């Protein structure tokens, strides 16, 4: 074909076409590389999110710090494909990092020596990989541990390592470290992810610590740090269940400090609290003494708790015999022999201990507590610093006391109480000067009971208030009848015993005043007898009550003088009108005897006052 006139034929330049194709290939390759990098970055980011989500889920479901850290170690090892991971915990006493015994190992045999060496070491700040994190508070990476002069665990199968911290409450509490078998260059992106995981674990640790603190406060005594009644009751139920299945011997000790109230009242509540803390520490030390295993066996277990006030209880499990329980009680009493220093002075404190042993037979927790408490009171009756093992005799005595208390509660309304009057005569002419009202109980089954058979029981409960009020009213009514019948020749005043519980009532003067008004008895016809023990139960309340009673015109007698404290400060502080010398001095009275000298001295002192 011929070309048109004036039109020139174009011939393609091969070199130019080749350059154009090359540019297109380069552009396409660059686009593909960008796409690949973007895809890889997105994948890596997705994997990091998967890792972070796995750690979050696992840690949020954890109820202990150890469980949360173990889940994190396993998740990080699974993501990085590094075969070895480990968690260090901060030692609260030294501040160093020690092995938390939390590991992930793909080949346990390969890393057995590394694990052994690690668990034997501790890392202070600045030493080793964990110490480096502890010192800086940030993550650290070692590309090749064989080239790191500060890495002490060389030649044990690892080459690369990185670690990051976990902070909780502003304190570094743990360090997680991971190891690879070959040298590995630092990965800044990975370390950033680890930092995020560390922050998340820190929040989890704070939550777990807060939950543990709440649980601890709910189950432990805030003053002494011992287990409280709630935790003790739970442990007791578990102990009884285990003892029944295994056939082992378990024992319960109930300990009550003797005359703790005296220290609390005289030195104040701060000193009382300090004493309770010191006693708790002595009891705790007695149970963890170095010879405990030798004396009671490897399997013996003890749970010490504060039951309330000045009462402590101890559960003893896996004992060989009842004698072991007695040895525990004796160890406690020896621990208390060393004086306690309170407010700069030394004070000797003793304890009464009740012991009850539960063998293979089934026993309920409530019955064990009741029996131990009963044995403790029996020990206290025998004197301070004693122990008593619960037995059937104590049980029978306790049941009898319960029966007496139950019947006594209804005795006033049932008309079973009687008032007998003991005359007070002048020794020189034998004239009747006054009378003392003495309560008796006409028991429907046991006949006439002496006060010693029921008054002590009533004093252990609020019944003494009911009994005291009945006695006071009956004596006032009888005194009023005598005054109306005999006039000035009436054998008055009538004296009525007032218990420590009654004297501790701030409203006692008002009660007495009301009874005087209702019975139309003159206050001068009534005398109230108190004991020195009742004066020190609550001295401030007692002093105020006695002053008010004196203002009414009532006579105040101090009974059983010469026993107990017999403190002259009581005679000076309290408005006492007369002293009643204890019968132990009077019954053996004869010329030239020691009792005679004592009585003469008391009479002379009373006359001078």
RODO-2510 file (C-alpha; in nm, 4 decimals, decimal comma):
residues 609
     n   res          X          Y          Z
     1     x     0,0000     0,0000     0,0000
     2     x     0,1249     0,3368    -0,0682
     3     x     0,1417     0,6122     0,1849
     4     x    -0,0560     0,9149     0,1242
     5     x     0,1261     1,2127     0,0053
     6     x     0,2479     1,4305     0,2985
     7     x     0,1923     1,1516     0,5678
     8     x     0,5063     1,0066     0,7305
     9     x     0,5224     0,6403     0,8545
    10     x     0,6020     0,5936     1,2434
    11     x     0,8356     0,3119     1,3440
    12     x     0,8218     0,2094     1,7235
    13     x     1,1493     0,2577     1,9199
    14     x     1,2253    -0,0764     2,0897
    15     x     1,4393     0,0828     2,3598
    16     x     1,1664     0,3237     2,4591
    17     x     0,9120     0,0431     2,4770
    18     x     1,1452    -0,1574     2,6976
    19     x     1,1900     0,1350     2,9363
    20     x     0,8161     0,1868     2,9548
    21     x     0,7541    -0,1768     3,0349
    22     x     1,0240    -0,1689     3,3037
    23     x     0,8629     0,1315     3,4674
    24     x     0,5300    -0,0453     3,4714
    25     x     0,6867    -0,3598     3,6209
    26     x     0,8574    -0,1532     3,8940
    27     x     0,5383     0,0328     3,9709
    28     x     0,3450    -0,2913     3,9895
    29     x     0,6108    -0,4493     4,2134
    30     x     0,6088    -0,1469     4,4424
    31     x     0,2331    -0,1620     4,4676
    32     x     0,2527    -0,5310     4,5464
    33     x     0,5212    -0,4729     4,8104
    34     x     0,3159    -0,1951     4,9649
    35     x     0,0152    -0,4208     4,9671
    36     x     0,2198    -0,7033     5,1150
    37     x     0,3690    -0,4792     5,3853
    38     x     0,0272    -0,3398     5,4613
    39     x    -0,1207    -0,6876     5,4794
    40     x     0,1673    -0,8048     5,6977
    41     x     0,1304    -0,5001     5,9243
    42     x    -0,2408    -0,5575     5,9503
    43     x    -0,1814    -0,9237     6,0270
    44     x     0,0804    -0,8439     6,2889
    45     x    -0,1489    -0,5851     6,4424
    46     x    -0,4316    -0,8366     6,4408
    47     x    -0,2075    -1,0934     6,6106
    48     x    -0,1046    -0,8346     6,8696
    49     x    -0,4691    -0,7597     6,9343
    50     x    -0,5399    -1,1324     6,9596
    51     x    -0,2528    -1,1652     7,2098
    52     x    -0,3683    -0,8627     7,4077
    53     x    -0,7275    -0,9881     7,4088
    54     x    -0,6152    -1,3342     7,5216
    55     x    -0,4162    -1,1850     7,8109
    56     x    -0,7060    -0,9562     7,9066
    57     x    -0,9595    -1,2382     7,9052
    58     x    -0,7355    -1,4759     8,0968
    59     x    -0,6309    -1,2176     8,3545
    60     x    -0,9812    -1,0832     8,4082
    61     x    -1,0996    -1,4341     8,4901
    62     x    -0,8141    -1,4868     8,7351
    63     x    -0,8792    -1,4875     9,1084
    64     x    -0,5125    -1,4934     9,2104
    65     x    -0,2039    -1,3039     9,0951
    66     x    -0,0259    -1,6319     9,0225
    67     x    -0,3074    -1,7467     8,7952
    68     x    -0,3067    -1,4163     8,6039
    69     x     0,0713    -1,4225     8,5541
    70     x     0,0700    -1,7857     8,4430
    71     x    -0,1919    -1,7089     8,1791
    72     x     0,0100    -1,4111     8,0545
    73     x     0,3351    -1,6114     8,0329
    74     x     0,1679    -1,8857     7,8316
    75     x    -0,0043    -1,6361     7,5985
    76     x     0,3168    -1,4428     7,5246
    77     x     0,5129    -1,7627     7,4589
    78     x     0,2386    -1,8806     7,2246
    79     x     0,2428    -1,5485     7,0342
    80     x     0,6206    -1,5029     7,0054
    81     x     0,6947    -1,8768     6,9695
    82     x     0,9698    -1,8272     7,2254
    83     x     0,9970    -2,1592     7,4099
    84     x     1,0620    -2,0367     7,7611
    85     x     0,8783    -1,7906     7,9865
    86     x     0,8991    -1,7180     8,3584
    87     x     0,7570    -1,4801     8,6203
    88     x     0,9542    -1,3158     8,9019
    89     x     0,7740    -1,1767     9,2090
    90     x     0,8888    -0,8981     9,4395
    91     x     0,9949    -1,0199     9,7841
    92     x     0,8124    -0,7868    10,0283
    93     x     1,0857    -0,8174    10,2930
    94     x     1,4023    -0,7675    10,0836
    95     x     1,2587    -0,5884     9,7826
    96     x     1,4490    -0,8264     9,5505
    97     x     1,2965    -1,0265     9,2694
    98     x     1,2626    -1,4008     9,3316
    99     x     1,1189    -1,6811     9,1271
   100     x     0,7416    -1,7002     9,1377
   101     x     0,7677    -2,0687     9,0321
   102     x     0,5532    -1,9763     8,7307
   103     x     0,6917    -2,1236     8,4067
   104     x     0,6077    -2,2072     8,0472
   105     x     0,8521    -2,4555     7,8894
   106     x     0,8024    -2,6298     7,5567
   107     x     1,0901    -2,8663     7,6349
   108     x     1,1141    -2,9088     8,0129
   109     x     1,4134    -3,1425     7,9984
   110     x     1,6122    -2,9007     7,7814
   111     x     1,5660    -2,6115     8,0227
   112     x     1,5703    -2,8062     8,3529
   113     x     1,9117    -2,6684     8,4581
   114     x     1,8120    -2,3147     8,3642
   115     x     1,4997    -2,3453     8,5785
   116     x     1,6915    -2,4850     8,8760
   117     x     1,9510    -2,2064     8,8657
   118     x     1,6841    -1,9375     8,8260
   119     x     1,4779    -2,0601     9,1188
   120     x     1,7879    -2,0571     9,3412
   121     x     1,8702    -1,6938     9,2604
   122     x     1,7361    -1,3580     9,3724
   123     x     1,7838    -1,0390     9,1763
   124     x     1,8338    -0,7019     9,3468
   125     x     1,7924    -0,3819     9,1502
   126     x     2,0522    -0,3505     8,8716
   127     x     2,1628    -0,7137     8,8693
   128     x     2,0759    -0,9495     8,5879
   129     x     1,7934    -0,9077     8,3421
   130     x     1,5176    -0,8930     8,6089
   131     x     1,7235    -0,6515     8,8201
   132     x     1,7738    -0,4271     8,5166
   133     x     1,3958    -0,3996     8,4771
   134     x     1,3588    -0,3434     8,8520
   135     x     1,6121    -0,0601     8,8437
   136     x     1,4759     0,1199     8,5359
   137     x     1,1078     0,0361     8,5674
   138     x     1,0963    -0,0335     8,1912
   139     x     1,1348    -0,3250     7,9507
   140     x     1,4767    -0,4655     7,8557
   141     x     1,6024    -0,6779     7,5634
   142     x     1,9216    -0,8830     7,5342
   143     x     1,9951    -0,9876     7,1757
   144     x     2,2593    -1,2434     7,2823
   145     x     2,3016    -1,3328     7,6480
   146     x     2,6463    -1,4823     7,5782
   147     x     2,7691    -1,1287     7,4995
   148     x     2,6016    -0,9672     7,8020
   149     x     2,8410    -0,9365     8,0971
   150     x     2,5595    -0,8945     8,3507
   151     x     2,3690    -1,2091     8,2520
   152     x     2,4696    -1,4774     8,5040
   153     x     2,2682    -1,7674     8,3624
   154     x     2,4845    -1,8400     8,0563
   155     x     2,5429    -2,1739     7,8839
   156     x     2,2076    -2,3090     7,9924
   157     x     2,0305    -2,3339     7,6570
   158     x     1,9104    -1,9760     7,6012
   159     x     2,0529    -1,6934     7,3853
   160     x     1,8022    -1,4074     7,3466
   161     x     1,5897    -1,2613     7,6223
   162     x     1,3482    -0,9809     7,6945
   163     x     1,1596    -0,8814     8,0094
   164     x     0,9013    -0,6247     8,1116
   165     x     0,7632    -0,5005     8,4446
   166     x     0,4226    -0,5130     8,6081
   167     x     0,3359    -0,2177     8,8313
   168     x     0,0468    -0,2184     9,0773
   169     x    -0,0380     0,0642     9,3136
   170     x     0,2712     0,2570     9,2046
   171     x     0,5016    -0,0337     9,2984
   172     x     0,6810    -0,2826     9,0774
   173     x     0,5360    -0,6149     9,1858
   174     x     0,6526    -0,8600     8,9172
   175     x     0,8755    -0,9026     8,6106
   176     x     0,7975    -1,1394     8,3241
   177     x     1,0984    -1,2688     8,1250
   178     x     1,1096    -1,4719     7,8027
   179     x     1,3900    -1,6593     7,6287
   180     x     1,4735    -1,7895     7,2797
   181     x     1,7269    -2,0532     7,1835
   182     x     1,8942    -1,8292     6,9236
   183     x     2,0202    -1,4715     6,9210
   184     x     1,7446    -1,2297     6,8239
   185     x     1,7589    -0,8576     6,7443
   186     x     1,5431    -0,6249     6,9554
   187     x     1,1857    -0,5771     6,8377
   188     x     1,0595    -0,2338     6,9422
   189     x     0,7026    -0,3084     6,8316
   190     x     0,6943    -0,6260     7,0407
   191     x     0,8271    -0,4432     7,3442
   192     x     0,5525    -0,1819     7,3046
   193     x     0,2910    -0,4571     7,3042
   194     x     0,4544    -0,6089     7,6129
   195     x     0,4375    -0,2682     7,7831
   196     x     0,0632    -0,2567     7,7171
   197     x     0,0264    -0,6096     7,8528
   198     x     0,2253    -0,5087     8,1596
   199     x    -0,0085    -0,2156     8,2239
   200     x    -0,3134    -0,4391     8,1850
   201     x    -0,1699    -0,6990     8,4228
   202     x    -0,0941    -0,4201     8,6705
   203     x    -0,4611    -0,3250     8,6770
   204     x    -0,5547    -0,6906     8,7272
   205     x    -0,3061    -0,7271     9,0131
   206     x    -0,4527    -0,4148     9,1784
   207     x    -0,8019    -0,5589     9,1454
   208     x    -0,6978    -0,8958     9,2892
   209     x    -0,5117    -0,7289     9,5765
   210     x    -0,8188    -0,5179     9,6537
   211     x    -1,0397    -0,8276     9,6515
   212     x    -0,7911    -1,0155     9,8712
   213     x    -0,7791    -0,7221    10,1117
   214     x    -1,1589    -0,7138    10,1356
   215     x    -1,1686    -1,0900    10,1880
   216     x    -0,8929    -1,0672    10,4493
   217     x    -1,0752    -0,7919    10,6369
   218     x    -1,3911    -1,0026    10,6330
   219     x    -1,2175    -1,3075    10,7771
   220     x    -0,9476    -1,1615    11,0026
   221     x    -0,9405    -0,9587    11,3206
   222     x    -0,8332    -0,6010    11,2475
   223     x    -0,6573    -0,5585    11,5827
   224     x    -0,4417    -0,8722    11,5977
   225     x    -0,4401    -0,9976    11,2376
   226     x    -0,5576    -1,3391    11,3557
   227     x    -0,8457    -1,5281    11,2017
   228     x    -1,1813    -1,3986    11,3226
   229     x    -1,4941    -1,5844    11,4329
   230     x    -1,6223    -1,6242    11,0735
   231     x    -1,3049    -1,7849    10,9395
   232     x    -1,2609    -1,9873    11,2562
   233     x    -1,6110    -2,1345    11,2291
   234     x    -1,5461    -2,2336    10,8681
   235     x    -1,2139    -2,3985    10,9598
   236     x    -1,3810    -2,5772    11,2496
   237     x    -1,6465    -2,7275    11,0228
   238     x    -1,3757    -2,8431    10,7801
   239     x    -1,1640    -2,9829    11,0613
   240     x    -1,4488    -3,1883    11,2021
   241     x    -1,5336    -3,3266    10,8594
   242     x    -1,1713    -3,4300    10,7976
   243     x    -1,1260    -3,5736    11,1450
   244     x    -1,4357    -3,7894    11,1014
   245     x    -1,3137    -3,9274    10,7680
   246     x    -0,9535    -3,9865    10,8738
   247     x    -1,0137    -4,0950    11,2289
   248     x    -0,7559    -3,8447    11,3566
   249     x    -0,7810    -3,6546    11,6848
   250     x    -0,8790    -3,2885    11,6806
   251     x    -0,8940    -3,0549    11,9770
   252     x    -1,0338    -2,7108    12,0487
   253     x    -0,8785    -2,4786    12,3065
   254     x    -1,0761    -2,1815    12,4415
   255     x    -0,8519    -1,9221    12,6081
   256     x    -0,9708    -1,6265    12,8167
   257     x    -0,7344    -1,3719    12,9734
   258     x    -0,7673    -1,3432    13,3508
   259     x    -0,8639    -0,9988    13,4828
   260     x    -0,8149    -0,8319    13,1449
   261     x    -1,0873    -0,5845    13,2386
   262     x    -0,8725    -0,4559    13,5265
   263     x    -0,5959    -0,3581    13,2849
   264     x    -0,8433    -0,2109    13,0390
   265     x    -1,0090    -0,0018    13,3094
   266     x    -0,6963     0,1124    13,4935
   267     x    -0,4593     0,1715    13,1995
   268     x    -0,7111     0,2537    12,9285
   269     x    -0,8279     0,0929    12,6054
   270     x    -0,5061     0,1704    12,4165
   271     x    -0,3077    -0,0350    12,6660
   272     x    -0,5737    -0,3071    12,6504
   273     x    -0,5475    -0,3194    12,2710
   274     x    -0,1687    -0,3355    12,2911
   275     x    -0,1935    -0,6235    12,5362
   276     x    -0,4230    -0,8143    12,3018
   277     x    -0,1783    -0,7615    12,0144
   278     x     0,1139    -0,8778    12,2287
   279     x    -0,0769    -1,1826    12,3542
   280     x    -0,1719    -1,2750    11,9969
   281     x     0,1928    -1,2574    11,8911
   282     x     0,3041    -1,4719    12,1851
   283     x     0,0427    -1,7362    12,1057
   284     x     0,1362    -1,7251    11,7381
   285     x     0,5043    -1,7656    11,8232
   286     x     0,4291    -2,0576    12,0550
   287     x     0,2643    -2,2445    11,7679
   288     x     0,5404    -2,1754    11,5163
   289     x     0,8272    -2,2555    11,7562
   290     x     1,1095    -2,4637    11,6101
   291     x     1,0227    -2,7706    11,8177
   292     x     0,6533    -2,7781    11,7222
   293     x     0,6991    -3,0537    11,4629
   294     x     0,9155    -3,2579    11,6994
   295     x     0,6578    -3,2385    11,9773
   296     x     0,3351    -3,2752    11,7818
   297     x     0,4372    -3,4492    11,4592
   298     x     0,4741    -3,3417    11,0974
   299     x     0,0995    -3,3558    11,0265
   300     x    -0,0135    -3,1410    11,3189
   301     x    -0,1962    -2,8262    11,2094
   302     x    -0,3065    -2,5295    11,4188
   303     x    -0,5490    -2,2446    11,3544
   304     x    -0,5311    -1,9540    11,5989
   305     x    -0,8160    -1,7019    11,6087
   306     x    -0,9415    -1,4158    11,8193
   307     x    -1,2963    -1,5013    11,9120
   308     x    -1,3871    -1,1627    12,0543
   309     x    -1,2865    -0,9371    12,3429
   310     x    -1,0064    -1,1103    12,5339
   311     x    -1,0996    -1,4579    12,4110
   312     x    -0,8801    -1,6645    12,1785
   313     x    -0,9439    -2,0075    12,0298
   314     x    -0,7110    -2,2651    11,8770
   315     x    -0,7958    -2,5555    11,6490
   316     x    -0,5535    -2,8454    11,6700
   317     x    -0,5703    -3,1084    11,3962
   318     x    -0,3918    -3,4413    11,3495
   319     x    -0,2990    -3,4809    11,7166
   320     x    -0,1800    -3,8139    11,8485
   321     x    -0,3621    -3,7947    12,1815
   322     x    -0,5425    -3,5770    12,4337
   323     x    -0,2053    -3,5181    12,5989
   324     x    -0,0958    -3,3205    12,2917
   325     x    -0,3821    -3,0761    12,3436
   326     x    -0,2796    -3,0316    12,7071
   327     x     0,0782    -2,9655    12,5962
   328     x    -0,0457    -2,6898    12,3661
   329     x    -0,2308    -2,5295    12,6583
   330     x     0,0759    -2,5528    12,8802
   331     x     0,2912    -2,4020    12,6061
   332     x     0,0520    -2,1052    12,5857
   333     x     0,0626    -2,0532    12,9604
   334     x     0,4437    -2,0608    12,9606
   335     x     0,4465    -1,8073    12,6786
   336     x     0,2438    -1,5676    12,8933
   337     x     0,4709    -1,5965    13,1987
   338     x     0,7079    -1,3242    13,0793
   339     x     0,5654    -0,9891    13,1975
   340     x     0,4102    -0,7571    12,9399
   341     x     0,5308    -0,3968    12,9329
   342     x     0,2332    -0,1601    12,9221
   343     x     0,2569     0,2147    12,9720
   344     x     0,6164     0,1673    13,0880
   345     x     0,5335    -0,0847    13,3619
   346     x     0,5484    -0,4643    13,3721
   347     x     0,2247    -0,6597    13,4059
   348     x     0,1880    -1,0353    13,4499
   349     x    -0,1089    -1,1726    13,2580
   350     x    -0,2434    -1,5246    13,2909
   351     x    -0,5084    -1,7130    13,0964
   352     x    -0,7728    -1,9726    13,1763
   353     x    -0,7945    -2,2405    12,9088
   354     x    -1,0718    -2,4866    12,8349
   355     x    -0,9867    -2,7950    12,6288
   356     x    -1,2248    -3,0247    12,4454
   357     x    -1,1106    -3,3209    12,2362
   358     x    -1,3138    -3,4567    11,9450
   359     x    -1,2184    -3,8076    11,8453
   360     x    -1,3585    -4,0294    11,5745
   361     x    -1,7160    -3,9787    11,6901
   362     x    -1,9178    -3,7106    11,5133
   363     x    -1,9325    -3,3786    11,6978
   364     x    -2,1009    -3,0562    11,5924
   365     x    -1,9085    -2,7298    11,5907
   366     x    -2,1541    -2,5579    11,8248
   367     x    -2,1266    -2,8328    12,0857
   368     x    -1,7477    -2,8255    12,0753
   369     x    -1,7432    -2,4504    12,1295
   370     x    -1,9913    -2,4799    12,4127
   371     x    -1,7944    -2,7543    12,5850
   372     x    -1,4624    -2,5718    12,5485
   373     x    -1,6199    -2,2559    12,6877
   374     x    -1,7631    -2,4527    12,9800
   375     x    -1,4247    -2,6098    13,0537
   376     x    -1,2643    -2,2654    13,0425
   377     x    -1,5057    -2,1317    13,3035
   378     x    -1,4371    -2,4366    13,5194
   379     x    -1,0640    -2,3595    13,4944
   380     x    -1,1301    -1,9978    13,5880
   381     x    -1,3284    -2,1091    13,8938
   382     x    -1,0243    -2,2997    14,0168
   383     x    -0,8046    -1,9903    13,9938
   384     x    -0,6149    -1,7897    13,7313
   385     x    -0,3651    -1,9449    13,4923
   386     x    -0,5190    -2,2934    13,4825
   387     x    -0,6434    -2,5315    13,2144
   388     x    -0,9263    -2,7826    13,2296
   389     x    -1,0168    -3,0700    12,9966
   390     x    -1,3879    -3,1074    12,9367
   391     x    -1,5338    -3,4346    13,0650
   392     x    -1,8691    -3,5769    13,1704
   393     x    -1,8404    -3,4331    13,5213
   394     x    -1,8068    -3,0853    13,3789
   395     x    -2,0937    -3,1564    13,1421
   396     x    -2,3179    -3,2670    13,4305
   397     x    -2,2214    -2,9612    13,6324
   398     x    -2,2917    -2,7357    13,3338
   399     x    -2,6302    -2,8934    13,2705
   400     x    -2,7184    -2,8480    13,6364
   401     x    -2,6197    -2,4821    13,6191
   402     x    -2,8348    -2,4332    13,3100
   403     x    -3,1279    -2,5972    13,4861
   404     x    -3,0786    -2,3747    13,7913
   405     x    -3,0602    -2,0629    13,5767
   406     x    -3,3743    -2,1592    13,3844
   407     x    -3,5716    -2,2291    13,7030
   408     x    -3,4358    -1,9189    13,8791
   409     x    -3,5635    -1,7021    13,5976
   410     x    -3,9206    -1,7919    13,6993
   411     x    -3,8659    -1,8135    14,0760
   412     x    -3,9743    -1,4547    14,1647
   413     x    -4,3052    -1,4814    13,9765
   414     x    -4,3610    -1,8328    14,1110
   415     x    -4,3311    -1,7084    14,4699
   416     x    -4,0368    -1,9361    14,5444
   417     x    -3,7958    -1,6719    14,6805
   418     x    -3,7789    -1,6043    15,0522
   419     x    -3,6137    -1,3335    15,2606
   420     x    -3,4512    -1,4358    15,5880
   421     x    -3,3209    -1,1729    15,8260
   422     x    -3,0013    -1,2074    16,0223
   423     x    -2,9831    -0,9934    16,3364
   424     x    -2,7006    -0,7502    16,4056
   425     x    -2,6493    -0,7202    16,7853
   426     x    -2,4324    -0,5026    17,0076
   427     x    -2,1608    -0,7091    17,1795
   428     x    -2,1690    -0,5090    17,5007
   429     x    -2,5404    -0,5450    17,5870
   430     x    -2,6818    -0,7828    17,3206
   431     x    -2,9399    -0,5333    17,1959
   432     x    -3,0719    -0,5689    16,8431
   433     x    -2,9192    -0,2948    16,6288
   434     x    -3,0190    -0,3875    16,2752
   435     x    -3,0867    -0,6797    16,0421
   436     x    -2,9376    -0,8105    15,7194
   437     x    -3,1712    -0,9360    15,4462
   438     x    -3,0613    -1,2737    15,3053
   439     x    -3,2359    -1,4263    15,0059
   440     x    -3,3230    -1,7953    14,9970
   441     x    -3,4840    -2,0035    14,7266
   442     x    -3,7534    -2,2577    14,8045
   443     x    -3,6835    -2,4831    14,5075
   444     x    -3,9865    -2,6985    14,4177
   445     x    -3,7702    -3,0130    14,3901
   446     x    -3,4524    -2,9475    14,5901
   447     x    -3,6017    -2,7622    14,8843
   448     x    -3,4519    -2,4536    15,0483
   449     x    -3,1347    -2,3500    14,8661
   450     x    -2,8506    -2,1477    15,0152
   451     x    -2,7411    -1,8362    14,8198
   452     x    -2,4142    -2,0051    14,7253
   453     x    -2,6180    -2,2549    14,5211
   454     x    -2,7758    -1,9960    14,2931
   455     x    -2,6407    -1,6422    14,3464
   456     x    -2,3076    -1,7081    14,1638
   457     x    -2,5064    -1,8461    13,8708
   458     x    -2,7285    -1,5390    13,8649
   459     x    -2,4186    -1,3141    13,8724
   460     x    -2,2988    -1,4658    13,5451
   461     x    -2,6129    -1,3433    13,3740
   462     x    -2,8520    -1,0527    13,3973
   463     x    -3,0593    -1,2547    13,6453
   464     x    -2,8701    -1,0913    13,9323
   465     x    -3,0384    -0,7627    13,8416
   466     x    -3,3823    -0,9229    13,8662
   467     x    -3,2878    -1,1049    14,1874
   468     x    -3,1323    -0,7921    14,3367
   469     x    -3,4372    -0,5787    14,2590
   470     x    -3,6689    -0,8395    14,4146
   471     x    -3,4547    -0,8558    14,7284
   472     x    -3,4326    -0,4769    14,7620
   473     x    -3,8084    -0,4287    14,7233
   474     x    -3,8930    -0,7104    14,9646
   475     x    -3,6519    -0,5759    15,2280
   476     x    -3,7873    -0,2202    15,1930
   477     x    -4,1461    -0,3393    15,2244
   478     x    -4,0663    -0,5441    15,5352
   479     x    -3,8680    -0,2582    15,6904
   480     x    -4,1632    -0,0280    15,6313
   481     x    -4,3962    -0,2698    15,8124
   482     x    -4,1546    -0,2986    16,1046
   483     x    -4,1189     0,0772    16,1298
   484     x    -4,4965     0,1195    16,1273
   485     x    -4,5420    -0,1489    16,3955
   486     x    -4,2470    -0,0916    16,6288
   487     x    -4,1616     0,2708    16,5675
   488     x    -3,8220     0,3620    16,7126
   489     x    -3,7796     0,0054    16,8437
   490     x    -3,7809    -0,1377    16,4908
   491     x    -3,4657    -0,3456    16,4101
   492     x    -3,3470    -0,1021    16,1477
   493     x    -3,1710    -0,0225    15,9257
   494     x    -3,2077    -0,3282    15,7079
   495     x    -2,9007    -0,3985    15,4975
   496     x    -2,9214    -0,5434    15,1480
   497     x    -2,6336    -0,6845    14,9449
   498     x    -2,5703    -0,5039    14,6142
   499     x    -2,3893    -0,6999    14,3422
   500     x    -2,1186    -0,5662    14,1146
   501     x    -2,3605    -0,5697    13,8214
   502     x    -2,6120    -0,3612    14,0161
   503     x    -2,3469    -0,1128    14,1244
   504     x    -2,2318    -0,0810    13,7644
   505     x    -2,5795     0,0467    13,6735
   506     x    -2,5689     0,4247    13,6484
   507     x    -2,9422     0,4241    13,7253
   508     x    -2,9036     0,2404    14,0594
   509     x    -2,9612     0,5565    14,2747
   510     x    -3,2813     0,6283    14,0834
   511     x    -3,3992     0,2678    14,1321
   512     x    -3,3313     0,2855    14,5066
   513     x    -3,4987     0,6245    14,5333
   514     x    -3,8087     0,4975    14,3544
   515     x    -3,8360     0,1911    14,5827
   516     x    -3,7992     0,4077    14,8930
   517     x    -4,0768     0,6310    14,7665
   518     x    -4,3077     0,3431    14,6690
   519     x    -4,2594     0,1646    15,0041
   520     x    -4,2620     0,4940    15,1986
   521     x    -3,9435     0,3943    15,3739
   522     x    -3,6996     0,6497    15,5108
   523     x    -3,3551     0,6311    15,3476
   524     x    -3,1983     0,6120    15,6937
   525     x    -3,3723     0,2761    15,7420
   526     x    -3,1840     0,1235    15,4488
   527     x    -2,8188     0,0171    15,4260
   528     x    -2,6521    -0,1195    15,1146
   529     x    -2,3642    -0,3656    15,1379
   530     x    -2,1005    -0,3657    14,8648
   531     x    -1,7733    -0,5528    14,8155
   532     x    -1,4343    -0,4185    14,7177
   533     x    -1,4456    -0,6266    14,4003
   534     x    -1,7588    -0,4447    14,2874
   535     x    -1,5845    -0,1111    14,3455
   536     x    -1,3068    -0,1823    14,0967
   537     x    -1,5327    -0,3295    13,8267
   538     x    -1,6124     0,0243    13,7125
   539     x    -1,4700     0,2614    13,9700
   540     x    -1,5941     0,5855    13,8141
   541     x    -1,9570     0,4679    13,7888
   542     x    -1,9380     0,3138    14,1386
   543     x    -1,8074     0,6369    14,2926
   544     x    -2,0802     0,8473    14,1338
   545     x    -2,3557     0,6007    14,2310
   546     x    -2,2379     0,5845    14,5921
   547     x    -2,2260     0,9640    14,6181
   548     x    -2,5836     0,9863    14,4912
   549     x    -2,6982     0,7124    14,7304
   550     x    -2,5338     0,8956    15,0192
   551     x    -2,7145     1,2126    14,9176
   552     x    -3,0402     1,0170    14,9509
   553     x    -2,9427     0,9294    15,3094
   554     x    -2,8713     0,5600    15,2528
   555     x    -2,5991     0,3973    15,4673
   556     x    -2,3093     0,2351    15,2750
   557     x    -2,1354    -0,0710    15,4214
   558     x    -1,8149    -0,2283    15,2840
   559     x    -1,8533    -0,6055    15,3160
   560     x    -1,5854    -0,8746    15,3611
   561     x    -1,3154    -0,6210    15,4477
   562     x    -0,9708    -0,7739    15,4970
   563     x    -0,9833    -0,9988    15,1903
   564     x    -0,9299    -0,9168    14,8259
   565     x    -0,7665    -0,5795    14,7683
   566     x    -0,8445    -0,4108    15,1054
   567     x    -0,7071    -0,0878    14,9646
   568     x    -0,7058     0,2177    15,1897
   569     x    -0,7574     0,4259    14,8753
   570     x    -1,1076     0,2751    14,8544
   571     x    -1,1897     0,4027    15,2012
   572     x    -1,0649     0,7455    15,1031
   573     x    -1,2264     0,7631    14,7608
   574     x    -1,5671     0,6108    14,8301
   575     x    -1,8252     0,7345    15,0876
   576     x    -1,8146     0,4300    15,3179
   577     x    -2,0024     0,4474    15,6517
   578     x    -1,8945     0,1186    15,8084
   579     x    -1,6703    -0,1840    15,7520
   580     x    -1,7813    -0,5442    15,7888
   581     x    -1,4769    -0,7524    15,8808
   582     x    -1,4548    -1,0767    15,6874
   583     x    -1,5693    -1,3838    15,8822
   584     x    -1,2345    -1,5580    15,8211
   585     x    -1,0841    -1,3211    16,0826
   586     x    -1,3772    -1,3321    16,3213
   587     x    -1,4485    -1,7048    16,3451
   588     x    -1,1033    -1,7778    16,4872
   589     x    -1,0981    -1,4752    16,7119
   590     x    -0,9328    -1,5274    17,0496
   591     x    -0,7095    -1,3246    17,2774
   592     x    -0,3517    -1,3023    17,1574
   593     x    -0,4216    -1,4526    16,8142
   594     x    -0,3112    -1,3053    16,4811
   595     x    -0,6772    -1,2591    16,3934
   596     x    -0,7250    -1,0533    16,7070
   597     x    -0,4422    -0,8205    16,6139
   598     x    -0,5828    -0,7775    16,2640
   599     x    -0,9329    -0,7076    16,3914
   600     x    -0,8006    -0,4535    16,6448
   601     x    -0,6120    -0,2751    16,3649
   602     x    -0,9181    -0,2646    16,1373
   603     x    -1,1409    -0,1361    16,4204
   604     x    -0,8877     0,1304    16,5117
   605     x    -0,8528     0,2392    16,1504
   606     x    -1,2283     0,2499    16,1002
   607     x    -1,2669     0,4579    16,4151
   608     x    -1,0013     0,7030    16,2968
   609     x    -1,1754     0,7413    15,9624
***
